[in-house]
Amino acid sequence: MLLVTTDSVEGRRIARYFGLVSGEAILGANIFKDLFAGIRDIVGGRSGAYEQELAKARQIALGEMSAQAQALGANAVVGIDLDFETFSPGGTGGMMMVIASGTAVLLDG
């Protein structure tokens, strides 16, 4: 499955549009990761724990979107948009959400 953020693929013609496909991933961030990320924010540096969780959520969302496109008969998804959000439902700890959406298409050739 070809996944691109552009609305076309150079050298390939879109033979059929299947429509919008999407995938979502919501992951909880535990209190220890939150604590260490906060310390890291104060002293500087990157939060490896959050980066790993974010990468994991992105892969899940893209995988779900790809599976949905494949089920429609598509061989590519164009115009992909990735949205990232954090929220705290009921004030009970942080959650990270990644949404991937795009247009499922069938490319010639």
BARO-836257 format. One record per atom (N, C-alpha, C): atom name; x, y, z. Coordinates in nm, 3 decimals, decimal comma. Example, Ala and Ser with C-alpha at 12.3 -4.5 7.8 and 13.67 -1.06 7.14 Angstrom:
+------+---------+---------+---------+
! atom !       u !       v !       w !
+------+---------+---------+---------+
!    N !   1,319 !  -0,569 !   0,780 !
!   CA !   1,230 !  -0,450 !   0,780 !
!    C !   1,320 !  -0,330 !   0,780 !
!    N !   1,285 !  -0,225 !   0,708 !
!   CA !   1,367 !  -0,106 !   0,714 !
!    C !   1,290 !   0,003 !   0,787 !
+------+---------+---------+---------+
This chain:
+------+---------+---------+---------+
! atom !       u !       v !       w !
+------+---------+---------+---------+
!    N !   0,085 !  -0,118 !   0,000 !
!   CA !   0,000 !   0,000 !   0,000 !
!    C !   0,089 !   0,124 !   0,000 !
!    N !   0,069 !   0,209 !  -0,099 !
!   CA !   0,144 !   0,333 !  -0,108 !
!    C !   0,070 !   0,440 !  -0,030 !
!    N !   0,139 !   0,508 !   0,061 !
!   CA !   0,080 !   0,613 !   0,144 !
!    C !   0,155 !   0,742 !   0,118 !
!    N !   0,083 !   0,846 !   0,071 !
!   CA !   0,148 !   0,974 !   0,042 !
!    C !   0,065 !   1,090 !   0,095 !
!    N !   0,132 !   1,199 !   0,126 !
!   CA !   0,063 !   1,318 !   0,172 !
!    C !   0,020 !   1,407 !   0,056 !
!    N !   0,072 !   1,383 !  -0,062 !
!   CA !   0,035 !   1,462 !  -0,179 !
!    C !  -0,097 !   1,413 !  -0,237 !
!    N !  -0,157 !   1,492 !  -0,326 !
!   CA !  -0,286 !   1,453 !  -0,383 !
!    C !  -0,272 !   1,370 !  -0,510 !
!    N !  -0,150 !   1,341 !  -0,549 !
!   CA !  -0,125 !   1,257 !  -0,666 !
!    C !   0,010 !   1,187 !  -0,648 !
!    N !   0,037 !   1,092 !  -0,739 !
!   CA !   0,164 !   1,021 !  -0,737 !
!    C !   0,229 !   1,043 !  -0,874 !
!    N !   0,345 !   1,105 !  -0,875 !
!   CA !   0,411 !   1,138 !  -1,000 !
!    C !   0,430 !   1,015 !  -1,087 !
!    N !   0,389 !   1,027 !  -1,214 !
!   CA !   0,404 !   0,920 !  -1,309 !
!    C !   0,296 !   0,813 !  -1,303 !
!    N !   0,201 !   0,828 !  -1,213 !
!   CA !   0,090 !   0,730 !  -1,199 !
!    C !  -0,042 !   0,803 !  -1,212 !
!    N !  -0,137 !   0,739 !  -1,277 !
!   CA !  -0,270 !   0,796 !  -1,295 !
!    C !  -0,366 !   0,732 !  -1,196 !
!    N !  -0,450 !   0,813 !  -1,135 !
!   CA !  -0,553 !   0,760 !  -1,045 !
!    C !  -0,668 !   0,710 !  -1,132 !
!    N !  -0,691 !   0,579 !  -1,128 !
!   CA !  -0,795 !   0,517 !  -1,209 !
!    C !  -0,930 !   0,519 !  -1,139 !
!    N !  -0,929 !   0,518 !  -1,006 !
!   CA !  -1,055 !   0,514 !  -0,932 !
!    C !  -1,036 !   0,572 !  -0,792 !
!    N !  -1,135 !   0,647 !  -0,749 !
!   CA !  -1,138 !   0,701 !  -0,614 !
!    C !  -1,239 !   0,620 !  -0,533 !
!    N !  -1,197 !   0,574 !  -0,415 !
!   CA !  -1,286 !   0,499 !  -0,327 !
!    C !  -1,345 !   0,584 !  -0,216 !
!    N !  -1,282 !   0,695 !  -0,187 !
!   CA !  -1,332 !   0,784 !  -0,083 !
!    C !  -1,242 !   0,789 !   0,040 !
!    N !  -1,293 !   0,856 !   0,140 !
!   CA !  -1,219 !   0,882 !   0,264 !
!    C !  -1,198 !   0,755 !   0,344 !
!    N !  -1,077 !   0,738 !   0,393 !
!   CA !  -1,045 !   0,630 !   0,487 !
!    C !  -0,972 !   0,693 !   0,604 !
!    N !  -0,983 !   0,629 !   0,720 !
!   CA !  -0,915 !   0,685 !   0,838 !
!    C !  -0,878 !   0,575 !   0,935 !
!    N !  -0,788 !   0,607 !   1,023 !
!   CA !  -0,748 !   0,518 !   1,131 !
!    C !  -0,721 !   0,601 !   1,254 !
!    N !  -0,753 !   0,547 !   1,369 !
!   CA !  -0,735 !   0,620 !   1,494 !
!    C !  -0,661 !   0,534 !   1,595 !
!    N !  -0,585 !   0,600 !   1,678 !
!   CA !  -0,517 !   0,532 !   1,789 !
!    C !  -0,518 !   0,624 !   1,910 !
!    N !  -0,561 !   0,569 !   2,021 !
!   CA !  -0,560 !   0,643 !   2,147 !
!    C !  -0,481 !   0,561 !   2,247 !
!    N !  -0,375 !   0,619 !   2,299 !
!   CA !  -0,289 !   0,550 !   2,395 !
!    C !  -0,279 !   0,630 !   2,523 !
!    N !  -0,277 !   0,561 !   2,633 !
!   CA !  -0,261 !   0,624 !   2,763 !
!    C !  -0,114 !   0,643 !   2,794 !
!    N !  -0,083 !   0,754 !   2,856 !
!   CA !   0,054 !   0,780 !   2,901 !
!    C !   0,053 !   0,766 !   3,053 !
!    N !   0,135 !   0,676 !   3,104 !
!   CA !   0,128 !   0,652 !   3,249 !
!    C !   0,195 !   0,762 !   3,330 !
!    N !   0,170 !   0,761 !   3,459 !
!   CA !   0,216 !   0,868 !   3,548 !
!    C !   0,368 !   0,881 !   3,553 !
!    N !   0,441 !   0,770 !   3,542 !
!   CA !   0,587 !   0,778 !   3,549 !
!    C !   0,644 !   0,845 !   3,424 !
!    N !   0,586 !   0,814 !   3,308 !
!   CA !   0,629 !   0,881 !   3,186 !
!    C !   0,599 !   1,030 !   3,197 !
!    N !   0,481 !   1,065 !   3,252 !
!   CA !   0,445 !   1,206 !   3,269 !
!    C !   0,544 !   1,276 !   3,361 !
!    N !   0,579 !   1,212 !   3,471 !
!   CA !   0,672 !   1,270 !   3,567 !
!    C !   0,808 !   1,296 !   3,503 !
!    N !   0,863 !   1,194 !   3,437 !
!   CA !   0,995 !   1,209 !   3,376 !
!    C !   0,993 !   1,307 !   3,259 !
!    N !   0,884 !   1,312 !   3,185 !
!   CA !   0,872 !   1,409 !   3,077 !
!    C !   0,871 !   1,551 !   3,134 !
!    N !   0,802 !   1,570 !   3,247 !
!   CA !   0,799 !   1,702 !   3,312 !
!    C !   0,937 !   1,745 !   3,359 !
!    N !   1,012 !   1,653 !   3,416 !
!   CA !   1,149 !   1,683 !   3,460 !
!    C !   1,235 !   1,719 !   3,340 !
!    N !   1,219 !   1,643 !   3,234 !
!   CA !   1,296 !   1,668 !   3,113 !
!    C !   1,264 !   1,805 !   3,054 !
!    N !   1,135 !   1,847 !   3,063 !
!   CA !   1,096 !   1,978 !   3,014 !
!    C !   1,167 !   2,088 !   3,092 !
!    N !   1,187 !   2,067 !   3,222 !
!   CA !   1,252 !   2,167 !   3,306 !
!    C !   1,401 !   2,177 !   3,274 !
!    N !   1,468 !   2,063 !   3,261 !
!   CA !   1,614 !   2,063 !   3,241 !
!    C !   1,653 !   2,059 !   3,094 !
!    N !   1,557 !   2,044 !   3,006 !
!   CA !   1,586 !   2,039 !   2,863 !
!    C !   1,606 !   1,897 !   2,815 !
!    N !   1,597 !   1,878 !   2,686 !
!   CA !   1,614 !   1,745 !   2,628 !
!    C !   1,485 !   1,692 !   2,570 !
!    N !   1,494 !   1,571 !   2,520 !
!   CA !   1,380 !   1,508 !   2,455 !
!    C !   1,321 !   1,401 !   2,545 !
!    N !   1,192 !   1,379 !   2,530 !
!   CA !   1,125 !   1,276 !   2,607 !
!    C !   1,113 !   1,150 !   2,522 !
!    N !   1,207 !   1,060 !   2,540 !
!   CA !   1,210 !   0,936 !   2,463 !
!    C !   1,086 !   0,851 !   2,483 !
!    N !   1,032 !   0,849 !   2,605 !
!   CA !   0,913 !   0,768 !   2,632 !
!    C !   0,794 !   0,818 !   2,551 !
!    N !   0,774 !   0,950 !   2,548 !
!   CA !   0,663 !   1,005 !   2,470 !
!    C !   0,687 !   0,986 !   2,321 !
!    N !   0,811 !   1,001 !   2,276 !
!   CA !   0,840 !   0,982 !   2,134 !
!    C !   0,807 !   0,840 !   2,091 !
!    N !   0,840 !   0,742 !   2,175 !
!   CA !   0,809 !   0,603 !   2,143 !
!    C !   0,658 !   0,579 !   2,138 !
!    N !   0,585 !   0,633 !   2,233 !
!   CA !   0,440 !   0,617 !   2,235 !
!    C !   0,376 !   0,686 !   2,115 !
!    N !   0,426 !   0,803 !   2,080 !
!   CA !   0,372 !   0,876 !   1,965 !
!    C !   0,398 !   0,800 !   1,835 !
!    N !   0,517 !   0,745 !   1,820 !
!   CA !   0,550 !   0,665 !   1,701 !
!    C !   0,461 !   0,541 !   1,693 !
!    N !   0,437 !   0,478 !   1,807 !
!   CA !   0,351 !   0,361 !   1,813 !
!    C !   0,208 !   0,396 !   1,772 !
!    N !   0,156 !   0,506 !   1,824 !
!   CA !   0,020 !   0,549 !   1,790 !
!    C !   0,010 !   0,585 !   1,642 !
!    N !   0,111 !   0,651 !   1,588 !
!   CA !   0,110 !   0,686 !   1,446 !
!    C !   0,106 !   0,561 !   1,359 !
!    N !   0,187 !   0,460 !   1,393 !
!   CA !   0,189 !   0,336 !   1,316 !
!    C !   0,055 !   0,263 !   1,323 !
!    N !  -0,008 !   0,263 !   1,439 !
!   CA !  -0,139 !   0,199 !   1,453 !
!    C !  -0,242 !   0,270 !   1,365 !
!    N !  -0,246 !   0,402 !   1,371 !
!   CA !  -0,343 !   0,479 !   1,293 !
!    C !  -0,321 !   0,458 !   1,143 !
!    N !  -0,196 !   0,463 !   1,098 !
!   CA !  -0,167 !   0,441 !   0,956 !
!    C !  -0,200 !   0,299 !   0,913 !
!    N !  -0,174 !   0,203 !   1,001 !
!   CA !  -0,206 !   0,063 !   0,971 !
!    C !  -0,356 !   0,041 !   0,956 !
!    N !  -0,435 !   0,100 !   1,046 !
!   CA !  -0,581 !   0,088 !   1,038 !
!    C !  -0,633 !   0,154 !   0,910 !
!    N !  -0,578 !   0,270 !   0,876 !
!   CA !  -0,620 !   0,340 !   0,755 !
!    C !  -0,586 !   0,257 !   0,632 !
!    N !  -0,467 !   0,199 !   0,628 !
!   CA !  -0,425 !   0,115 !   0,516 !
!    C !  -0,514 !  -0,007 !   0,501 !
!    N !  -0,548 !  -0,070 !   0,612 !
!   CA !  -0,634 !  -0,189 !   0,608 !
!    C !  -0,772 !  -0,153 !   0,555 !
!    N !  -0,823 !  -0,039 !   0,595 !
!   CA !  -0,953 !   0,006 !   0,546 !
!    C !  -0,949 !   0,030 !   0,395 !
!    N !  -0,842 !   0,092 !   0,347 !
!   CA !  -0,826 !   0,119 !   0,203 !
!    C !  -0,813 !  -0,012 !   0,125 !
!    N !  -0,735 !  -0,104 !   0,177 !
!   CA !  -0,715 !  -0,234 !   0,111 !
!    C !  -0,848 !  -0,310 !   0,101 !
!    N !  -0,929 !  -0,304 !   0,204 !
!   CA !  -1,058 !  -0,372 !   0,203 !
!    C !  -1,150 !  -0,316 !   0,094 !
!    N !  -1,129 !  -0,191 !   0,056 !
!   CA !  -1,208 !  -0,130 !  -0,051 !
!    C !  -1,156 !  -0,165 !  -0,190 !
!    N !  -1,035 !  -0,222 !  -0,196 !
!   CA !  -0,973 !  -0,254 !  -0,325 !
!    C !  -0,870 !  -0,153 !  -0,371 !
!    N !  -0,834 !  -0,060 !  -0,284 !
!   CA !  -0,736 !   0,044 !  -0,318 !
!    C !  -0,594 !  -0,011 !  -0,309 !
!    N !  -0,503 !   0,053 !  -0,382 !
!   CA !  -0,362 !   0,019 !  -0,370 !
!    C !  -0,278 !   0,137 !  -0,322 !
!    N !  -0,348 !   0,248 !  -0,290 !
!   CA !  -0,278 !   0,366 !  -0,239 !
!    C !  -0,375 !   0,455 !  -0,161 !
!    N !  -0,318 !   0,538 !  -0,076 !
!   CA !  -0,395 !   0,642 !  -0,008 !
!    C !  -0,320 !   0,773 !  -0,033 !
!    N !  -0,392 !   0,870 !  -0,088 !
!   CA !  -0,331 !   1,000 !  -0,120 !
!    C !  -0,391 !   1,107 !  -0,027 !
!    N !  -0,321 !   1,221 !  -0,020 !
!   CA !  -0,370 !   1,333 !   0,060 !
!    C !  -0,377 !   1,303 !   0,208 !
!    N !  -0,284 !   1,224 !   0,258 !
!   CA !  -0,289 !   1,184 !   0,399 !
!    C !  -0,263 !   1,303 !   0,492 !
!    N !  -0,346 !   1,311 !   0,595 !
!   CA !  -0,330 !   1,412 !   0,699 !
!    C !  -0,319 !   1,339 !   0,832 !
!    N !  -0,223 !   1,378 !   0,913 !
!   CA !  -0,206 !   1,322 !   1,047 !
!    C !  -0,238 !   1,430 !   1,149 !
!    N !  -0,327 !   1,397 !   1,241 !
!   CA !  -0,361 !   1,489 !   1,349 !
!    C !  -0,321 !   1,427 !   1,482 !
!    N !  -0,262 !   1,507 !   1,569 !
!   CA !  -0,217 !   1,463 !   1,700 !
!    C !  -0,284 !   1,547 !   1,806 !
!    N !  -0,337 !   1,481 !   1,908 !
!   CA !  -0,403 !   1,550 !   2,018 !
!    C !  -0,365 !   1,484 !   2,150 !
!    N !  -0,367 !   1,562 !   2,255 !
!   CA !  -0,355 !   1,507 !   2,390 !
!    C !  -0,477 !   1,555 !   2,468 !
!    N !  -0,525 !   1,472 !   2,556 !
!   CA !  -0,639 !   1,510 !   2,638 !
!    C !  -0,637 !   1,429 !   2,766 !
!    N !  -0,716 !   1,477 !   2,861 !
!   CA !  -0,724 !   1,413 !   2,992 !
!    C !  -0,870 !   1,393 !   3,027 !
!    N !  -0,926 !   1,276 !   2,992 !
!   CA !  -1,069 !   1,254 !   3,019 !
!    C !  -1,098 !   1,250 !   3,169 !
!    N !  -1,182 !   1,338 !   3,212 !
!   CA !  -1,220 !   1,342 !   3,353 !
!    C !  -1,105 !   1,374 !   3,446 !
!    N !  -0,996 !   1,430 !   3,392 !
!   CA !  -0,880 !   1,464 !   3,473 !
!    C !  -0,806 !   1,344 !   3,528 !
!    N !  -0,815 !   1,229 !   3,458 !
!   CA !  -0,757 !   1,106 !   3,510 !
!    C !  -0,633 !   1,063 !   3,433 !
!    N !  -0,545 !   1,151 !   3,404 !
!   CA !  -0,422 !   1,113 !   3,335 !
!    C !  -0,428 !   1,142 !   3,187 !
!    N !  -0,312 !   1,152 !   3,128 !
!   CA !  -0,301 !   1,193 !   2,989 !
!    C !  -0,326 !   1,081 !   2,889 !
!    N !  -0,389 !   1,119 !   2,779 !
!   CA !  -0,411 !   1,028 !   2,668 !
!    C !  -0,357 !   1,097 !   2,543 !
!    N !  -0,303 !   1,017 !   2,453 !
!   CA !  -0,256 !   1,069 !   2,325 !
!    C !  -0,340 !   1,008 !   2,215 !
!    N !  -0,381 !   1,090 !   2,119 !
!   CA !  -0,463 !   1,042 !   2,010 !
!    C !  -0,397 !   1,083 !   1,879 !
!    N !  -0,392 !   0,987 !   1,786 !
!   CA !  -0,344 !   1,014 !   1,651 !
!    C !  -0,453 !   0,970 !   1,555 !
!    N !  -0,486 !   1,058 !   1,461 !
!   CA !  -0,585 !   1,026 !   1,358 !
!    C !  -0,516 !   1,043 !   1,222 !
!    N !  -0,523 !   0,940 !   1,140 !
!   CA !  -0,471 !   0,944 !   1,004 !
!    C !  -0,590 !   0,935 !   0,910 !
!    N !  -0,597 !   1,026 !   0,813 !
!   CA !  -0,705 !   1,020 !   0,715 !
!    C !  -0,651 !   1,055 !   0,578 !
!    N !  -0,716 !   1,002 !   0,476 !
!   CA !  -0,675 !   1,028 !   0,339 !
!    C !  -0,779 !   0,971 !   0,243 !
!    N !  -0,748 !   0,976 !   0,115 !
!   CA !  -0,838 !   0,927 !   0,012 !
!    C !  -0,784 !   0,797 !  -0,046 !
!    N !  -0,863 !   0,691 !  -0,039 !
!   CA !  -0,825 !   0,561 !  -0,094 !
!    C !  -0,843 !   0,566 !  -0,245 !
!    N !  -0,740 !   0,522 !  -0,319 !
!   CA !  -0,746 !   0,525 !  -0,465 !
!    C !  -0,686 !   0,398 !  -0,524 !
!    N !  -0,717 !   0,378 !  -0,652 !
!   CA !  -0,655 !   0,271 !  -0,728 !
!    C !  -0,568 !   0,337 !  -0,833 !
!    N !  -0,438 !   0,311 !  -0,826 !
!   CA !  -0,343 !   0,368 !  -0,923 !
!    C !  -0,324 !   0,271 !  -1,039 !
!    N !  -0,317 !   0,325 !  -1,161 !
!   CA !  -0,283 !   0,244 !  -1,277 !
!    C !  -0,135 !   0,208 !  -1,274 !
!    N !  -0,105 !   0,097 !  -1,337 !
!   CA !   0,035 !   0,058 !  -1,354 !
!    C !   0,095 !   0,004 !  -1,233 !
+------+---------+---------+---------+
